[in-house]
Amino acid sequence: MRTRLFASSIFAVLLSLVLAAPVMAEPKNGEGLVGETDDKIITFFSLGVVVFFFLVVCLGSFIQGRLEKRKEQRKATELRQSIGW
């Protein structure tokens, strides 16, 4: 078990090094995938991250509320059937 875990860890590290080597060898003078990074790009990316997590929390809360409502309705129906109303 330990040897398999160790071997998979070594494989993951070596794979990342193999994939990173061609990227590091190409001289781009610090430019990323979208070109030269400036304050505007960083600001919009950070705003996108904040909006993404806001939407995830809102959507998750909405889904949880709907599921709780369904659960309460199901419990009420089962209670009415057992009482005989």
Phi and psi restraints in degrees (range 20) as a CNS / XPLOR table:
assign (resid 1 and name C) (resid 2 and name N)
       (resid 2 and name CA) (resid 2 and name C) 1.0 -68.1 20.0 2
assign (resid 2 and name N) (resid 2 and name CA)
       (resid 2 and name C) (resid 3 and name N) 1.0 -37.4 20.0 2
assign (resid 2 and name C) (resid 3 and name N)
       (resid 3 and name CA) (resid 3 and name C) 1.0 -69.0 20.0 2
assign (resid 3 and name N) (resid 3 and name CA)
       (resid 3 and name C) (resid 4 and name N) 1.0 -36.0 20.0 2
assign (resid 3 and name C) (resid 4 and name N)
       (resid 4 and name CA) (resid 4 and name C) 1.0 -67.0 20.0 2
assign (resid 4 and name N) (resid 4 and name CA)
       (resid 4 and name C) (resid 5 and name N) 1.0 -40.7 20.0 2
assign (resid 4 and name C) (resid 5 and name N)
       (resid 5 and name CA) (resid 5 and name C) 1.0 -64.5 20.0 2
assign (resid 5 and name N) (resid 5 and name CA)
       (resid 5 and name C) (resid 6 and name N) 1.0 -44.1 20.0 2
assign (resid 5 and name C) (resid 6 and name N)
       (resid 6 and name CA) (resid 6 and name C) 1.0 -63.8 20.0 2
assign (resid 6 and name N) (resid 6 and name CA)
       (resid 6 and name C) (resid 7 and name N) 1.0 -42.3 20.0 2
assign (resid 6 and name C) (resid 7 and name N)
       (resid 7 and name CA) (resid 7 and name C) 1.0 -66.4 20.0 2
assign (resid 7 and name N) (resid 7 and name CA)
       (resid 7 and name C) (resid 8 and name N) 1.0 -40.1 20.0 2
assign (resid 7 and name C) (resid 8 and name N)
       (resid 8 and name CA) (resid 8 and name C) 1.0 -68.8 20.0 2
assign (resid 8 and name N) (resid 8 and name CA)
       (resid 8 and name C) (resid 9 and name N) 1.0 -33.8 20.0 2
assign (resid 8 and name C) (resid 9 and name N)
       (resid 9 and name CA) (resid 9 and name C) 1.0 -66.3 20.0 2
assign (resid 9 and name N) (resid 9 and name CA)
       (resid 9 and name C) (resid 10 and name N) 1.0 -45.0 20.0 2
assign (resid 9 and name C) (resid 10 and name N)
       (resid 10 and name CA) (resid 10 and name C) 1.0 -63.1 20.0 2
assign (resid 10 and name N) (resid 10 and name CA)
       (resid 10 and name C) (resid 11 and name N) 1.0 -41.0 20.0 2
assign (resid 10 and name C) (resid 11 and name N)
       (resid 11 and name CA) (resid 11 and name C) 1.0 -61.9 20.0 2
assign (resid 11 and name N) (resid 11 and name CA)
       (resid 11 and name C) (resid 12 and name N) 1.0 -42.8 20.0 2
assign (resid 11 and name C) (resid 12 and name N)
       (resid 12 and name CA) (resid 12 and name C) 1.0 -64.0 20.0 2
assign (resid 12 and name N) (resid 12 and name CA)
       (resid 12 and name C) (resid 13 and name N) 1.0 -41.6 20.0 2
assign (resid 12 and name C) (resid 13 and name N)
       (resid 13 and name CA) (resid 13 and name C) 1.0 -65.9 20.0 2
assign (resid 13 and name N) (resid 13 and name CA)
       (resid 13 and name C) (resid 14 and name N) 1.0 -45.2 20.0 2
assign (resid 13 and name C) (resid 14 and name N)
       (resid 14 and name CA) (resid 14 and name C) 1.0 -65.4 20.0 2
assign (resid 14 and name N) (resid 14 and name CA)
       (resid 14 and name C) (resid 15 and name N) 1.0 -39.1 20.0 2
assign (resid 14 and name C) (resid 15 and name N)
       (resid 15 and name CA) (resid 15 and name C) 1.0 -62.6 20.0 2
assign (resid 15 and name N) (resid 15 and name CA)
       (resid 15 and name C) (resid 16 and name N) 1.0 -42.4 20.0 2
assign (resid 15 and name C) (resid 16 and name N)
       (resid 16 and name CA) (resid 16 and name C) 1.0 -66.7 20.0 2
assign (resid 16 and name N) (resid 16 and name CA)
       (resid 16 and name C) (resid 17 and name N) 1.0 -36.1 20.0 2
assign (resid 16 and name C) (resid 17 and name N)
       (resid 17 and name CA) (resid 17 and name C) 1.0 -67.4 20.0 2
assign (resid 17 and name N) (resid 17 and name CA)
       (resid 17 and name C) (resid 18 and name N) 1.0 -40.3 20.0 2
assign (resid 17 and name C) (resid 18 and name N)
       (resid 18 and name CA) (resid 18 and name C) 1.0 -64.7 20.0 2
assign (resid 18 and name N) (resid 18 and name CA)
       (resid 18 and name C) (resid 19 and name N) 1.0 -40.9 20.0 2
assign (resid 18 and name C) (resid 19 and name N)
       (resid 19 and name CA) (resid 19 and name C) 1.0 -73.7 20.0 2
assign (resid 19 and name N) (resid 19 and name CA)
       (resid 19 and name C) (resid 20 and name N) 1.0 -28.2 20.0 2
assign (resid 19 and name C) (resid 20 and name N)
       (resid 20 and name CA) (resid 20 and name C) 1.0 -82.9 20.0 2
assign (resid 20 and name N) (resid 20 and name CA)
       (resid 20 and name C) (resid 21 and name N) 1.0 -22.8 20.0 2
assign (resid 20 and name C) (resid 21 and name N)
       (resid 21 and name CA) (resid 21 and name C) 1.0 -60.6 20.0 2
assign (resid 21 and name N) (resid 21 and name CA)
       (resid 21 and name C) (resid 22 and name N) 1.0 -47.2 20.0 2
assign (resid 21 and name C) (resid 22 and name N)
       (resid 22 and name CA) (resid 22 and name C) 1.0 -65.1 20.0 2
assign (resid 22 and name N) (resid 22 and name CA)
       (resid 22 and name C) (resid 23 and name N) 1.0 -32.3 20.0 2
assign (resid 22 and name C) (resid 23 and name N)
       (resid 23 and name CA) (resid 23 and name C) 1.0 -68.8 20.0 2
assign (resid 23 and name N) (resid 23 and name CA)
       (resid 23 and name C) (resid 24 and name N) 1.0 -39.9 20.0 2
assign (resid 23 and name C) (resid 24 and name N)
       (resid 24 and name CA) (resid 24 and name C) 1.0 -73.7 20.0 2
assign (resid 24 and name N) (resid 24 and name CA)
       (resid 24 and name C) (resid 25 and name N) 1.0 -24.8 20.0 2
assign (resid 24 and name C) (resid 25 and name N)
       (resid 25 and name CA) (resid 25 and name C) 1.0 -77.0 20.0 2
assign (resid 25 and name N) (resid 25 and name CA)
       (resid 25 and name C) (resid 26 and name N) 1.0 -23.3 20.0 2
assign (resid 25 and name C) (resid 26 and name N)
       (resid 26 and name CA) (resid 26 and name C) 1.0 -84.0 20.0 2
assign (resid 26 and name N) (resid 26 and name CA)
       (resid 26 and name C) (resid 27 and name N) 1.0 119.5 20.0 2
assign (resid 26 and name C) (resid 27 and name N)
       (resid 27 and name CA) (resid 27 and name C) 1.0 -78.7 20.0 2
assign (resid 27 and name N) (resid 27 and name CA)
       (resid 27 and name C) (resid 28 and name N) 1.0 116.4 20.0 2
assign (resid 27 and name C) (resid 28 and name N)
       (resid 28 and name CA) (resid 28 and name C) 1.0 -120.6 20.0 2
assign (resid 28 and name N) (resid 28 and name CA)
       (resid 28 and name C) (resid 29 and name N) 1.0 2.5 20.0 2
assign (resid 28 and name C) (resid 29 and name N)
       (resid 29 and name CA) (resid 29 and name C) 1.0 58.4 20.0 2
assign (resid 29 and name N) (resid 29 and name CA)
       (resid 29 and name C) (resid 30 and name N) 1.0 39.6 20.0 2
assign (resid 29 and name C) (resid 30 and name N)
       (resid 30 and name CA) (resid 30 and name C) 1.0 83.7 20.0 2
assign (resid 30 and name N) (resid 30 and name CA)
       (resid 30 and name C) (resid 31 and name N) 1.0 7.6 20.0 2
assign (resid 30 and name C) (resid 31 and name N)
       (resid 31 and name CA) (resid 31 and name C) 1.0 -82.4 20.0 2
assign (resid 31 and name N) (resid 31 and name CA)
       (resid 31 and name C) (resid 32 and name N) 1.0 141.9 20.0 2
assign (resid 31 and name C) (resid 32 and name N)
       (resid 32 and name CA) (resid 32 and name C) 1.0 -95.1 20.0 2
assign (resid 32 and name N) (resid 32 and name CA)
       (resid 32 and name C) (resid 33 and name N) 1.0 -157.3 20.0 2
assign (resid 32 and name C) (resid 33 and name N)
       (resid 33 and name CA) (resid 33 and name C) 1.0 -70.2 20.0 2
assign (resid 33 and name N) (resid 33 and name CA)
       (resid 33 and name C) (resid 34 and name N) 1.0 -30.8 20.0 2
assign (resid 33 and name C) (resid 34 and name N)
       (resid 34 and name CA) (resid 34 and name C) 1.0 -101.1 20.0 2
assign (resid 34 and name N) (resid 34 and name CA)
       (resid 34 and name C) (resid 35 and name N) 1.0 13.5 20.0 2
assign (resid 34 and name C) (resid 35 and name N)
       (resid 35 and name CA) (resid 35 and name C) 1.0 99.5 20.0 2
assign (resid 35 and name N) (resid 35 and name CA)
       (resid 35 and name C) (resid 36 and name N) 1.0 -155.6 20.0 2
assign (resid 35 and name C) (resid 36 and name N)
       (resid 36 and name CA) (resid 36 and name C) 1.0 -71.5 20.0 2
assign (resid 36 and name N) (resid 36 and name CA)
       (resid 36 and name C) (resid 37 and name N) 1.0 130.8 20.0 2
assign (resid 36 and name C) (resid 37 and name N)
       (resid 37 and name CA) (resid 37 and name C) 1.0 -86.8 20.0 2
assign (resid 37 and name N) (resid 37 and name CA)
       (resid 37 and name C) (resid 38 and name N) 1.0 129.5 20.0 2
assign (resid 37 and name C) (resid 38 and name N)
       (resid 38 and name CA) (resid 38 and name C) 1.0 -129.2 20.0 2
assign (resid 38 and name N) (resid 38 and name CA)
       (resid 38 and name C) (resid 39 and name N) 1.0 -175.7 20.0 2
assign (resid 38 and name C) (resid 39 and name N)
       (resid 39 and name CA) (resid 39 and name C) 1.0 -63.8 20.0 2
assign (resid 39 and name N) (resid 39 and name CA)
       (resid 39 and name C) (resid 40 and name N) 1.0 -34.3 20.0 2
assign (resid 39 and name C) (resid 40 and name N)
       (resid 40 and name CA) (resid 40 and name C) 1.0 -64.9 20.0 2
assign (resid 40 and name N) (resid 40 and name CA)
       (resid 40 and name C) (resid 41 and name N) 1.0 -43.0 20.0 2
assign (resid 40 and name C) (resid 41 and name N)
       (resid 41 and name CA) (resid 41 and name C) 1.0 -65.0 20.0 2
assign (resid 41 and name N) (resid 41 and name CA)
       (resid 41 and name C) (resid 42 and name N) 1.0 -44.0 20.0 2
assign (resid 41 and name C) (resid 42 and name N)
       (resid 42 and name CA) (resid 42 and name C) 1.0 -63.7 20.0 2
assign (resid 42 and name N) (resid 42 and name CA)
       (resid 42 and name C) (resid 43 and name N) 1.0 -41.9 20.0 2
assign (resid 42 and name C) (resid 43 and name N)
       (resid 43 and name CA) (resid 43 and name C) 1.0 -63.5 20.0 2
assign (resid 43 and name N) (resid 43 and name CA)
       (resid 43 and name C) (resid 44 and name N) 1.0 -46.8 20.0 2
assign (resid 43 and name C) (resid 44 and name N)
       (resid 44 and name CA) (resid 44 and name C) 1.0 -68.3 20.0 2
assign (resid 44 and name N) (resid 44 and name CA)
       (resid 44 and name C) (resid 45 and name N) 1.0 -36.0 20.0 2
assign (resid 44 and name C) (resid 45 and name N)
       (resid 45 and name CA) (resid 45 and name C) 1.0 -64.9 20.0 2
assign (resid 45 and name N) (resid 45 and name CA)
       (resid 45 and name C) (resid 46 and name N) 1.0 -44.4 20.0 2
assign (resid 45 and name C) (resid 46 and name N)
       (resid 46 and name CA) (resid 46 and name C) 1.0 -64.4 20.0 2
assign (resid 46 and name N) (resid 46 and name CA)
       (resid 46 and name C) (resid 47 and name N) 1.0 -40.0 20.0 2
assign (resid 46 and name C) (resid 47 and name N)
       (resid 47 and name CA) (resid 47 and name C) 1.0 -63.2 20.0 2
assign (resid 47 and name N) (resid 47 and name CA)
       (resid 47 and name C) (resid 48 and name N) 1.0 -39.2 20.0 2
assign (resid 47 and name C) (resid 48 and name N)
       (resid 48 and name CA) (resid 48 and name C) 1.0 -62.1 20.0 2
assign (resid 48 and name N) (resid 48 and name CA)
       (resid 48 and name C) (resid 49 and name N) 1.0 -39.5 20.0 2
assign (resid 48 and name C) (resid 49 and name N)
       (resid 49 and name CA) (resid 49 and name C) 1.0 -64.8 20.0 2
assign (resid 49 and name N) (resid 49 and name CA)
       (resid 49 and name C) (resid 50 and name N) 1.0 -43.5 20.0 2
assign (resid 49 and name C) (resid 50 and name N)
       (resid 50 and name CA) (resid 50 and name C) 1.0 -63.4 20.0 2
assign (resid 50 and name N) (resid 50 and name CA)
       (resid 50 and name C) (resid 51 and name N) 1.0 -45.4 20.0 2
assign (resid 50 and name C) (resid 51 and name N)
       (resid 51 and name CA) (resid 51 and name C) 1.0 -64.3 20.0 2
assign (resid 51 and name N) (resid 51 and name CA)
       (resid 51 and name C) (resid 52 and name N) 1.0 -39.7 20.0 2
assign (resid 51 and name C) (resid 52 and name N)
       (resid 52 and name CA) (resid 52 and name C) 1.0 -59.2 20.0 2
assign (resid 52 and name N) (resid 52 and name CA)
       (resid 52 and name C) (resid 53 and name N) 1.0 -49.7 20.0 2
assign (resid 52 and name C) (resid 53 and name N)
       (resid 53 and name CA) (resid 53 and name C) 1.0 -68.8 20.0 2
assign (resid 53 and name N) (resid 53 and name CA)
       (resid 53 and name C) (resid 54 and name N) 1.0 -33.0 20.0 2
assign (resid 53 and name C) (resid 54 and name N)
       (resid 54 and name CA) (resid 54 and name C) 1.0 -60.9 20.0 2
assign (resid 54 and name N) (resid 54 and name CA)
       (resid 54 and name C) (resid 55 and name N) 1.0 -45.4 20.0 2
assign (resid 54 and name C) (resid 55 and name N)
       (resid 55 and name CA) (resid 55 and name C) 1.0 -67.4 20.0 2
assign (resid 55 and name N) (resid 55 and name CA)
       (resid 55 and name C) (resid 56 and name N) 1.0 -37.0 20.0 2
assign (resid 55 and name C) (resid 56 and name N)
       (resid 56 and name CA) (resid 56 and name C) 1.0 -63.2 20.0 2
assign (resid 56 and name N) (resid 56 and name CA)
       (resid 56 and name C) (resid 57 and name N) 1.0 -43.8 20.0 2
assign (resid 56 and name C) (resid 57 and name N)
       (resid 57 and name CA) (resid 57 and name C) 1.0 -66.2 20.0 2
assign (resid 57 and name N) (resid 57 and name CA)
       (resid 57 and name C) (resid 58 and name N) 1.0 -44.0 20.0 2
assign (resid 57 and name C) (resid 58 and name N)
       (resid 58 and name CA) (resid 58 and name C) 1.0 -63.8 20.0 2
assign (resid 58 and name N) (resid 58 and name CA)
       (resid 58 and name C) (resid 59 and name N) 1.0 -45.1 20.0 2
assign (resid 58 and name C) (resid 59 and name N)
       (resid 59 and name CA) (resid 59 and name C) 1.0 -65.1 20.0 2
assign (resid 59 and name N) (resid 59 and name CA)
       (resid 59 and name C) (resid 60 and name N) 1.0 -41.9 20.0 2
assign (resid 59 and name C) (resid 60 and name N)
       (resid 60 and name CA) (resid 60 and name C) 1.0 -63.2 20.0 2
assign (resid 60 and name N) (resid 60 and name CA)
       (resid 60 and name C) (resid 61 and name N) 1.0 -40.3 20.0 2
assign (resid 60 and name C) (resid 61 and name N)
       (resid 61 and name CA) (resid 61 and name C) 1.0 -66.3 20.0 2
assign (resid 61 and name N) (resid 61 and name CA)
       (resid 61 and name C) (resid 62 and name N) 1.0 -40.4 20.0 2
assign (resid 61 and name C) (resid 62 and name N)
       (resid 62 and name CA) (resid 62 and name C) 1.0 -62.5 20.0 2
assign (resid 62 and name N) (resid 62 and name CA)
       (resid 62 and name C) (resid 63 and name N) 1.0 -46.2 20.0 2
assign (resid 62 and name C) (resid 63 and name N)
       (resid 63 and name CA) (resid 63 and name C) 1.0 -64.0 20.0 2
assign (resid 63 and name N) (resid 63 and name CA)
       (resid 63 and name C) (resid 64 and name N) 1.0 -43.0 20.0 2
assign (resid 63 and name C) (resid 64 and name N)
       (resid 64 and name CA) (resid 64 and name C) 1.0 -64.0 20.0 2
assign (resid 64 and name N) (resid 64 and name CA)
       (resid 64 and name C) (resid 65 and name N) 1.0 -39.8 20.0 2
assign (resid 64 and name C) (resid 65 and name N)
       (resid 65 and name CA) (resid 65 and name C) 1.0 -62.6 20.0 2
assign (resid 65 and name N) (resid 65 and name CA)
       (resid 65 and name C) (resid 66 and name N) 1.0 -43.2 20.0 2
assign (resid 65 and name C) (resid 66 and name N)
       (resid 66 and name CA) (resid 66 and name C) 1.0 -64.1 20.0 2
assign (resid 66 and name N) (resid 66 and name CA)
       (resid 66 and name C) (resid 67 and name N) 1.0 -41.3 20.0 2
assign (resid 66 and name C) (resid 67 and name N)
       (resid 67 and name CA) (resid 67 and name C) 1.0 -66.7 20.0 2
assign (resid 67 and name N) (resid 67 and name CA)
       (resid 67 and name C) (resid 68 and name N) 1.0 -39.2 20.0 2
assign (resid 67 and name C) (resid 68 and name N)
       (resid 68 and name CA) (resid 68 and name C) 1.0 -63.7 20.0 2
assign (resid 68 and name N) (resid 68 and name CA)
       (resid 68 and name C) (resid 69 and name N) 1.0 -40.4 20.0 2
assign (resid 68 and name C) (resid 69 and name N)
       (resid 69 and name CA) (resid 69 and name C) 1.0 -63.2 20.0 2
assign (resid 69 and name N) (resid 69 and name CA)
       (resid 69 and name C) (resid 70 and name N) 1.0 -43.2 20.0 2
assign (resid 69 and name C) (resid 70 and name N)
       (resid 70 and name CA) (resid 70 and name C) 1.0 -62.5 20.0 2
assign (resid 70 and name N) (resid 70 and name CA)
       (resid 70 and name C) (resid 71 and name N) 1.0 -40.0 20.0 2
assign (resid 70 and name C) (resid 71 and name N)
       (resid 71 and name CA) (resid 71 and name C) 1.0 -64.3 20.0 2
assign (resid 71 and name N) (resid 71 and name CA)
       (resid 71 and name C) (resid 72 and name N) 1.0 -43.5 20.0 2
assign (resid 71 and name C) (resid 72 and name N)
       (resid 72 and name CA) (resid 72 and name C) 1.0 -65.3 20.0 2
assign (resid 72 and name N) (resid 72 and name CA)
       (resid 72 and name C) (resid 73 and name N) 1.0 -38.8 20.0 2
assign (resid 72 and name C) (resid 73 and name N)
       (resid 73 and name CA) (resid 73 and name C) 1.0 -64.7 20.0 2
assign (resid 73 and name N) (resid 73 and name CA)
       (resid 73 and name C) (resid 74 and name N) 1.0 -41.1 20.0 2
assign (resid 73 and name C) (resid 74 and name N)
       (resid 74 and name CA) (resid 74 and name C) 1.0 -64.8 20.0 2
assign (resid 74 and name N) (resid 74 and name CA)
       (resid 74 and name C) (resid 75 and name N) 1.0 -41.9 20.0 2
assign (resid 74 and name C) (resid 75 and name N)
       (resid 75 and name CA) (resid 75 and name C) 1.0 -65.0 20.0 2
assign (resid 75 and name N) (resid 75 and name CA)
       (resid 75 and name C) (resid 76 and name N) 1.0 -39.6 20.0 2
assign (resid 75 and name C) (resid 76 and name N)
       (resid 76 and name CA) (resid 76 and name C) 1.0 -65.6 20.0 2
assign (resid 76 and name N) (resid 76 and name CA)
       (resid 76 and name C) (resid 77 and name N) 1.0 -39.5 20.0 2
assign (resid 76 and name C) (resid 77 and name N)
       (resid 77 and name CA) (resid 77 and name C) 1.0 -64.5 20.0 2
assign (resid 77 and name N) (resid 77 and name CA)
       (resid 77 and name C) (resid 78 and name N) 1.0 -43.2 20.0 2
assign (resid 77 and name C) (resid 78 and name N)
       (resid 78 and name CA) (resid 78 and name C) 1.0 -64.3 20.0 2
assign (resid 78 and name N) (resid 78 and name CA)
       (resid 78 and name C) (resid 79 and name N) 1.0 -37.2 20.0 2
assign (resid 78 and name C) (resid 79 and name N)
       (resid 79 and name CA) (resid 79 and name C) 1.0 -67.9 20.0 2
assign (resid 79 and name N) (resid 79 and name CA)
       (resid 79 and name C) (resid 80 and name N) 1.0 -41.8 20.0 2
assign (resid 79 and name C) (resid 80 and name N)
       (resid 80 and name CA) (resid 80 and name C) 1.0 -63.0 20.0 2
assign (resid 80 and name N) (resid 80 and name CA)
       (resid 80 and name C) (resid 81 and name N) 1.0 -38.2 20.0 2
assign (resid 80 and name C) (resid 81 and name N)
       (resid 81 and name CA) (resid 81 and name C) 1.0 -69.5 20.0 2
assign (resid 81 and name N) (resid 81 and name CA)
       (resid 81 and name C) (resid 82 and name N) 1.0 -37.0 20.0 2
assign (resid 81 and name C) (resid 82 and name N)
       (resid 82 and name CA) (resid 82 and name C) 1.0 -74.0 20.0 2
assign (resid 82 and name N) (resid 82 and name CA)
       (resid 82 and name C) (resid 83 and name N) 1.0 -30.7 20.0 2
assign (resid 82 and name C) (resid 83 and name N)
       (resid 83 and name CA) (resid 83 and name C) 1.0 -80.1 20.0 2
assign (resid 83 and name N) (resid 83 and name CA)
       (resid 83 and name C) (resid 84 and name N) 1.0 -37.3 20.0 2
assign (resid 83 and name C) (resid 84 and name N)
       (resid 84 and name CA) (resid 84 and name C) 1.0 107.4 20.0 2
assign (resid 84 and name N) (resid 84 and name CA)
       (resid 84 and name C) (resid 85 and name N) 1.0 20.4 20.0 2
